[in-house]
Amino acid sequence: MATLTKSERTRARILDAAAIVFSEQGYGARLSDIAERAGIQTGSLYYHFSSREEIVGEVLRIGIETSWSHVREAVERMGLEASPLERLNAAIRAHTMSVLEISDYASAQVRIIGSVPESLADAHRRDQRRYGDYWNRLLTDVAEDGELAEGVDLFAVRMLAFGAMNWTAEWFGRQRSVDATTVADSACRMLLGGLARDDSRVLGQPSA
């Protein structure tokens, strides 16, 4: 941040505030709430962004990039000796943690994507497809390694997995009887329990 101009720092502060407000309130959040959290006047938002839609688009872009980066780092930390199933386990845990605890942007992205205008949704789908391709490779590697149970459809698995992981953003903030790590571990157990031919090597492991 020290290398950014004052205007760039303010823009980043607005986006940080927008991510928090959208993650808490959903797409219907008011610009005045974003401005208040950013410490500026509502009208000043338009000096840095042309419209509310531009703010939303940036939050969506950063949100999916953050999740992808966190997942990729978690998978790479597993090392070459890890099996494809173990890498998939790491990816599931990392994506869930990014939504619940690590990034307000990731949480905001999954909370608001279903409500944004079609023009924003179309632009965001390109990022979603790229991220989906990454997950397809993880799943394909598991299948080619002979680790999947018979009759598993990889497209259905990916869609169901993202539905379950992303939906946690809707209820986690209102249900604090469990922490984010427990939810991430439970996601691994639930999702992989029905996929793996032999899940004994990945289920119940300590969280990364």
Phi and psi in degrees as GROMACS dihedral restraints (atoms count N, CA, C in turn):
[ dihedral_restraints ]
;  ai    aj    ak    al  type     phi  dphi    fc
    3     4     5     6     1   -64.5    20    10
    4     5     6     7     1   -25.0    20    10
    6     7     8     9     1   -87.9    20    10
    7     8     9    10     1    -4.6    20    10
    9    10    11    12     1   -85.3    20    10
   10    11    12    13     1   154.6    20    10
   12    13    14    15     1   -73.0    20    10
   13    14    15    16     1   167.7    20    10
   15    16    17    18     1   -58.7    20    10
   16    17    18    19     1   -42.7    20    10
   18    19    20    21     1   -63.7    20    10
   19    20    21    22     1   -40.9    20    10
   21    22    23    24     1   -66.8    20    10
   22    23    24    25     1   -37.2    20    10
   24    25    26    27     1   -66.0    20    10
   25    26    27    28     1   -40.6    20    10
   27    28    29    30     1   -65.0    20    10
   28    29    30    31     1   -41.9    20    10
   30    31    32    33     1   -60.2    20    10
   31    32    33    34     1   -43.5    20    10
   33    34    35    36     1   -64.7    20    10
   34    35    36    37     1   -38.2    20    10
   36    37    38    39     1   -65.9    20    10
   37    38    39    40     1   -37.3    20    10
   39    40    41    42     1   -64.4    20    10
   40    41    42    43     1   -44.7    20    10
   42    43    44    45     1   -64.4    20    10
   43    44    45    46     1   -41.3    20    10
   45    46    47    48     1   -59.6    20    10
   46    47    48    49     1   -44.0    20    10
   48    49    50    51     1   -64.7    20    10
   49    50    51    52     1   -41.9    20    10
   51    52    53    54     1   -62.7    20    10
   52    53    54    55     1   -40.1    20    10
   54    55    56    57     1   -62.0    20    10
   55    56    57    58     1   -42.6    20    10
   57    58    59    60     1   -65.4    20    10
   58    59    60    61     1   -47.1    20    10
   60    61    62    63     1   -66.4    20    10
   61    62    63    64     1   -43.7    20    10
   63    64    65    66     1   -65.2    20    10
   64    65    66    67     1   -37.3    20    10
   66    67    68    69     1   -67.2    20    10
   67    68    69    70     1   -29.1    20    10
   69    70    71    72     1   -86.9    20    10
   70    71    72    73     1   -39.1    20    10
   72    73    74    75     1  -110.2    20    10
   73    74    75    76     1   -13.1    20    10
   75    76    77    78     1    83.8    20    10
   76    77    78    79     1  -172.9    20    10
   78    79    80    81     1   -64.2    20    10
   79    80    81    82     1   -25.5    20    10
   81    82    83    84     1   -76.1    20    10
   82    83    84    85     1     4.4    20    10
   84    85    86    87     1   -57.9    20    10
   85    86    87    88     1   145.0    20    10
   87    88    89    90     1   -86.2    20    10
   88    89    90    91     1   147.2    20    10
   90    91    92    93     1   -61.3    20    10
   91    92    93    94     1   -33.5    20    10
   93    94    95    96     1   -62.8    20    10
   94    95    96    97     1   -34.4    20    10
   96    97    98    99     1   -69.2    20    10
   97    98    99   100     1   -38.3    20    10
   99   100   101   102     1   -64.6    20    10
  100   101   102   103     1   -45.9    20    10
  102   103   104   105     1   -62.4    20    10
  103   104   105   106     1   -42.8    20    10
  105   106   107   108     1   -60.5    20    10
  106   107   108   109     1   -44.1    20    10
  108   109   110   111     1   -66.5    20    10
  109   110   111   112     1   -33.3    20    10
  111   112   113   114     1   -79.2    20    10
  112   113   114   115     1   -11.2    20    10
  114   115   116   117     1    78.6    20    10
  115   116   117   118     1    31.6    20    10
  117   118   119   120     1  -134.8    20    10
  118   119   120   121     1   169.4    20    10
  120   121   122   123     1   -75.1    20    10
  121   122   123   124     1   148.7    20    10
  123   124   125   126     1   -57.8    20    10
  124   125   126   127     1   -42.4    20    10
  126   127   128   129     1   -61.8    20    10
  127   128   129   130     1   -26.2    20    10
  129   130   131   132     1   -69.6    20    10
  130   131   132   133     1   -18.6    20    10
  132   133   134   135     1   -57.2    20    10
  133   134   135   136     1   -35.5    20    10
  135   136   137   138     1   -77.8    20    10
  136   137   138   139     1    -7.7    20    10
  138   139   140   141     1   -74.2    20    10
  139   140   141   142     1   -29.5    20    10
  141   142   143   144     1  -103.9    20    10
  142   143   144   145     1   -22.7    20    10
  144   145   146   147     1  -137.2    20    10
  145   146   147   148     1   139.9    20    10
  147   148   149   150     1   -73.0    20    10
  148   149   150   151     1   -24.3    20    10
  150   151   152   153     1  -162.3    20    10
  151   152   153   154     1   168.3    20    10
  153   154   155   156     1   -61.0    20    10
  154   155   156   157     1   -37.7    20    10
  156   157   158   159     1   -63.1    20    10
  157   158   159   160     1   -34.3    20    10
  159   160   161   162     1   -66.0    20    10
  160   161   162   163     1   -39.9    20    10
  162   163   164   165     1   -61.7    20    10
  163   164   165   166     1   -47.3    20    10
  165   166   167   168     1   -60.4    20    10
  166   167   168   169     1   -44.6    20    10
  168   169   170   171     1   -60.4    20    10
  169   170   171   172     1   -39.9    20    10
  171   172   173   174     1   -68.4    20    10
  172   173   174   175     1   -39.8    20    10
  174   175   176   177     1   -62.3    20    10
  175   176   177   178     1   -42.3    20    10
  177   178   179   180     1   -62.0    20    10
  178   179   180   181     1   -45.6    20    10
  180   181   182   183     1   -63.7    20    10
  181   182   183   184     1   -48.3    20    10
  183   184   185   186     1   -65.8    20    10
  184   185   186   187     1   -35.9    20    10
  186   187   188   189     1   -60.7    20    10
  187   188   189   190     1   -48.5    20    10
  189   190   191   192     1   -73.2    20    10
  190   191   192   193     1   -33.4    20    10
  192   193   194   195     1   -64.7    20    10
  193   194   195   196     1   -38.0    20    10
  195   196   197   198     1   -65.8    20    10
  196   197   198   199     1   -46.0    20    10
  198   199   200   201     1   -59.8    20    10
  199   200   201   202     1   -46.3    20    10
  201   202   203   204     1   -61.6    20    10
  202   203   204   205     1   -44.9    20    10
  204   205   206   207     1   -61.5    20    10
  205   206   207   208     1   -43.8    20    10
  207   208   209   210     1   -65.6    20    10
  208   209   210   211     1   -41.6    20    10
  210   211   212   213     1   -64.3    20    10
  211   212   213   214     1   -46.5    20    10
  213   214   215   216     1   -60.7    20    10
  214   215   216   217     1   -43.1    20    10
  216   217   218   219     1   -63.6    20    10
  217   218   219   220     1   -40.7    20    10
  219   220   221   222     1   -65.1    20    10
  220   221   222   223     1   -40.7    20    10
  222   223   224   225     1   -66.8    20    10
  223   224   225   226     1   -43.2    20    10
  225   226   227   228     1   -67.0    20    10
  226   227   228   229     1   -31.3    20    10
  228   229   230   231     1   -65.3    20    10
  229   230   231   232     1   -21.2    20    10
  231   232   233   234     1   -64.5    20    10
  232   233   234   235     1   -27.2    20    10
  234   235   236   237     1    83.3    20    10
  235   236   237   238     1   167.6    20    10
  237   238   239   240     1   -68.4    20    10
  238   239   240   241     1   -21.2    20    10
  240   241   242   243     1   -78.4    20    10
  241   242   243   244     1   -13.5    20    10
  243   244   245   246     1   -71.9    20    10
  244   245   246   247     1   144.3    20    10
  246   247   248   249     1   -78.1    20    10
  247   248   249   250     1   160.6    20    10
  249   250   251   252     1   -55.6    20    10
  250   251   252   253     1   -36.5    20    10
  252   253   254   255     1   -67.3    20    10
  253   254   255   256     1   -38.3    20    10
  255   256   257   258     1   -67.5    20    10
  256   257   258   259     1   -36.5    20    10
  258   259   260   261     1   -67.2    20    10
  259   260   261   262     1   -38.5    20    10
  261   262   263   264     1   -64.3    20    10
  262   263   264   265     1   -40.2    20    10
  264   265   266   267     1   -58.1    20    10
  265   266   267   268     1   -44.3    20    10
  267   268   269   270     1   -64.0    20    10
  268   269   270   271     1   -37.9    20    10
  270   271   272   273     1   -66.5    20    10
  271   272   273   274     1   -43.1    20    10
  273   274   275   276     1   -61.6    20    10
  274   275   276   277     1   -46.5    20    10
  276   277   278   279     1   -63.3    20    10
  277   278   279   280     1   -43.8    20    10
  279   280   281   282     1   -66.7    20    10
  280   281   282   283     1   -42.4    20    10
  282   283   284   285     1   -64.4    20    10
  283   284   285   286     1   -43.8    20    10
  285   286   287   288     1   -62.3    20    10
  286   287   288   289     1   -42.6    20    10
  288   289   290   291     1   -65.3    20    10
  289   290   291   292     1   -36.1    20    10
  291   292   293   294     1   -64.8    20    10
  292   293   294   295     1   -35.8    20    10
  294   295   296   297     1   -72.3    20    10
  295   296   297   298     1   -39.9    20    10
  297   298   299   300     1   -87.5    20    10
  298   299   300   301     1   -34.6    20    10
  300   301   302   303     1  -138.8    20    10
  301   302   303   304     1   -33.2    20    10
  303   304   305   306     1   -82.9    20    10
  304   305   306   307     1   -36.7    20    10
  306   307   308   309     1  -136.8    20    10
  307   308   309   310     1   122.7    20    10
  309   310   311   312     1   -64.0    20    10
  310   311   312   313     1   -31.5    20    10
  312   313   314   315     1   -65.6    20    10
  313   314   315   316     1   -44.6    20    10
  315   316   317   318     1   -63.6    20    10
  316   317   318   319     1   -41.9    20    10
  318   319   320   321     1   -64.3    20    10
  319   320   321   322     1   -43.7    20    10
  321   322   323   324     1   -63.8    20    10
  322   323   324   325     1   -41.3    20    10
  324   325   326   327     1   -58.3    20    10
  325   326   327   328     1   -47.3    20    10
  327   328   329   330     1   -74.1    20    10
  328   329   330   331     1   -24.6    20    10
  330   331   332   333     1   -76.3    20    10
  331   332   333   334     1   -35.1    20    10
  333   334   335   336     1  -104.0    20    10
  334   335   336   337     1   -13.0    20    10
  336   337   338   339     1   -60.4    20    10
  337   338   339   340     1   -31.3    20    10
  339   340   341   342     1   -74.6    20    10
  340   341   342   343     1    -7.5    20    10
  342   343   344   345     1  -116.2    20    10
  343   344   345   346     1    -7.2    20    10
  345   346   347   348     1   -75.1    20    10
  346   347   348   349     1   156.7    20    10
  348   349   350   351     1   -57.4    20    10
  349   350   351   352     1   155.7    20    10
  351   352   353   354     1   -60.4    20    10
  352   353   354   355     1   -34.0    20    10
  354   355   356   357     1   -63.0    20    10
  355   356   357   358     1   -40.8    20    10
  357   358   359   360     1   -71.3    20    10
  358   359   360   361     1   -38.7    20    10
  360   361   362   363     1   -63.0    20    10
  361   362   363   364     1   -39.4    20    10
  363   364   365   366     1   -61.8    20    10
  364   365   366   367     1   -45.7    20    10
  366   367   368   369     1   -63.9    20    10
  367   368   369   370     1   -38.4    20    10
  369   370   371   372     1   -71.8    20    10
  370   371   372   373     1   -28.3    20    10
  372   373   374   375     1   -62.1    20    10
  373   374   375   376     1   -28.9    20    10
  375   376   377   378     1   -62.9    20    10
  376   377   378   379     1   -42.8    20    10
  378   379   380   381     1   -66.9    20    10
  379   380   381   382     1   -39.2    20    10
  381   382   383   384     1   -62.7    20    10
  382   383   384   385     1   -40.4    20    10
  384   385   386   387     1   -64.1    20    10
  385   386   387   388     1   -40.6    20    10
  387   388   389   390     1   -64.6    20    10
  388   389   390   391     1   -43.1    20    10
  390   391   392   393     1   -66.4    20    10
  391   392   393   394     1   -39.6    20    10
  393   394   395   396     1   -62.2    20    10
  394   395   396   397     1   -37.0    20    10
  396   397   398   399     1   -61.6    20    10
  397   398   399   400     1   -38.2    20    10
  399   400   401   402     1   -61.8    20    10
  400   401   402   403     1   -44.8    20    10
  402   403   404   405     1   -67.4    20    10
  403   404   405   406     1   -34.4    20    10
  405   406   407   408     1   -59.3    20    10
  406   407   408   409     1   -39.8    20    10
  408   409   410   411     1   -65.8    20    10
  409   410   411   412     1   -40.6    20    10
  411   412   413   414     1   -60.3    20    10
  412   413   414   415     1   -46.3    20    10
  414   415   416   417     1   -67.5    20    10
  415   416   417   418     1   -40.2    20    10
  417   418   419   420     1   -63.4    20    10
  418   419   420   421     1   -39.7    20    10
  420   421   422   423     1   -61.4    20    10
  421   422   423   424     1   -39.8    20    10
  423   424   425   426     1   -63.9    20    10
  424   425   426   427     1   -44.1    20    10
  426   427   428   429     1   -63.8    20    10
  427   428   429   430     1   -44.4    20    10
  429   430   431   432     1   -68.7    20    10
  430   431   432   433     1   -22.1    20    10
  432   433   434   435     1   -83.3    20    10
  433   434   435   436     1    -1.3    20    10
  435   436   437   438     1    75.6    20    10
  436   437   438   439     1    22.6    20    10
  438   439   440   441     1   -94.3    20    10
  439   440   441   442     1   -10.1    20    10
  441   442   443   444     1   -89.3    20    10
  442   443   444   445     1   148.4    20    10
  444   445   446   447     1   -65.9    20    10
  445   446   447   448     1   157.9    20    10
  447   448   449   450     1   -67.6    20    10
  448   449   450   451     1   146.6    20    10
  450   451   452   453     1    80.5    20    10
  451   452   453   454     1    14.2    20    10
  453   454   455   456     1   -85.9    20    10
  454   455   456   457     1   127.7    20    10
  456   457   458   459     1   -96.2    20    10
  457   458   459   460     1   119.1    20    10
  459   460   461   462     1   -67.3    20    10
  460   461   462   463     1   -36.4    20    10
  462   463   464   465     1   -64.8    20    10
  463   464   465   466     1   -46.4    20    10
  465   466   467   468     1   -61.1    20    10
  466   467   468   469     1   -39.7    20    10
  468   469   470   471     1   -61.2    20    10
  469   470   471   472     1   -46.9    20    10
  471   472   473   474     1   -62.7    20    10
  472   473   474   475     1   -44.2    20    10
  474   475   476   477     1   -66.2    20    10
  475   476   477   478     1   -41.4    20    10
  477   478   479   480     1   -66.1    20    10
  478   479   480   481     1   -40.2    20    10
  480   481   482   483     1   -63.2    20    10
  481   482   483   484     1   -46.7    20    10
  483   484   485   486     1   -67.3    20    10
  484   485   486   487     1   -36.2    20    10
  486   487   488   489     1   -59.3    20    10
  487   488   489   490     1   -44.9    20    10
  489   490   491   492     1   -68.8    20    10
  490   491   492   493     1   -47.1    20    10
  492   493   494   495     1   -65.2    20    10
  493   494   495   496     1   -44.9    20    10
  495   496   497   498     1   -72.5    20    10
  496   497   498   499     1   -30.0    20    10
  498   499   500   501     1   -66.9    20    10
  499   500   501   502     1   -19.7    20    10
  501   502   503   504     1   -58.1    20    10
  502   503   504   505     1   -28.8    20    10
  504   505   506   507     1   -64.4    20    10
  505   506   507   508     1   -24.0    20    10
  507   508   509   510     1   -77.9    20    10
  508   509   510   511     1   -31.4    20    10
  510   511   512   513     1  -114.8    20    10
  511   512   513   514     1   -18.4    20    10
  513   514   515   516     1   -62.5    20    10
  514   515   516   517     1   -41.8    20    10
  516   517   518   519     1   -64.0    20    10
  517   518   519   520     1   -23.2    20    10
  519   520   521   522     1   -97.7    20    10
  520   521   522   523     1    -6.1    20    10
  522   523   524   525     1  -131.9    20    10
  523   524   525   526     1    94.8    20    10
  525   526   527   528     1  -101.7    20    10
  526   527   528   529     1    22.8    20    10
  528   529   530   531     1   -74.5    20    10
  529   530   531   532     1   -15.3    20    10
  531   532   533   534     1  -128.2    20    10
  532   533   534   535     1   154.5    20    10
  534   535   536   537     1   -95.1    20    10
  535   536   537   538     1   172.7    20    10
  537   538   539   540     1   -62.6    20    10
  538   539   540   541     1   -38.1    20    10
  540   541   542   543     1   -63.0    20    10
  541   542   543   544     1   -41.1    20    10
  543   544   545   546     1   -64.0    20    10
  544   545   546   547     1   -40.3    20    10
  546   547   548   549     1   -64.2    20    10
  547   548   549   550     1   -43.8    20    10
  549   550   551   552     1   -62.8    20    10
  550   551   552   553     1   -43.1    20    10
  552   553   554   555     1   -63.2    20    10
  553   554   555   556     1   -39.9    20    10
  555   556   557   558     1   -66.7    20    10
  556   557   558   559     1   -35.2    20    10
  558   559   560   561     1   -62.5    20    10
  559   560   561   562     1   -42.5    20    10
  561   562   563   564     1   -61.7    20    10
  562   563   564   565     1   -45.9    20    10
  564   565   566   567     1   -64.2    20    10
  565   566   567   568     1   -45.0    20    10
  567   568   569   570     1   -66.8    20    10
  568   569   570   571     1   -47.7    20    10
  570   571   572   573     1   -72.0    20    10
  571   572   573   574     1   -46.1    20    10
  573   574   575   576     1   -77.9    20    10
  574   575   576   577     1   -23.4    20    10
  576   577   578   579     1   -59.9    20    10
  577   578   579   580     1   -30.3    20    10
  579   580   581   582     1   -96.4    20    10
  580   581   582   583     1    -3.2    20    10
  582   583   584   585     1  -105.3    20    10
  583   584   585   586     1   -41.9    20    10
  585   586   587   588     1   -78.1    20    10
  586   587   588   589     1   137.0    20    10
  588   589   590   591     1   -64.5    20    10
  589   590   591   592     1   -38.0    20    10
  591   592   593   594     1  -139.0    20    10
  592   593   594   595     1   102.0    20    10
  594   595   596   597     1   -93.1    20    10
  595   596   597   598     1     6.4    20    10
  597   598   599   600     1   -66.6    20    10
  598   599   600   601     1   -20.6    20    10
  600   601   602   603     1   -87.0    20    10
  601   602   603   604     1   -12.5    20    10
  603   604   605   606     1  -121.5    20    10
  604   605   606   607     1   -25.3    20    10
  606   607   608   609     1   -82.9    20    10
  607   608   609   610     1   140.0    20    10
  609   610   611   612     1    80.7    20    10
  610   611   612   613     1     9.5    20    10
  612   613   614   615     1   -72.3    20    10
  613   614   615   616     1   153.5    20    10
  615   616   617   618     1   -61.1    20    10
  616   617   618   619     1   148.5    20    10
  618   619   620   621     1   -68.4    20    10
  619   620   621   622     1   147.2    20    10
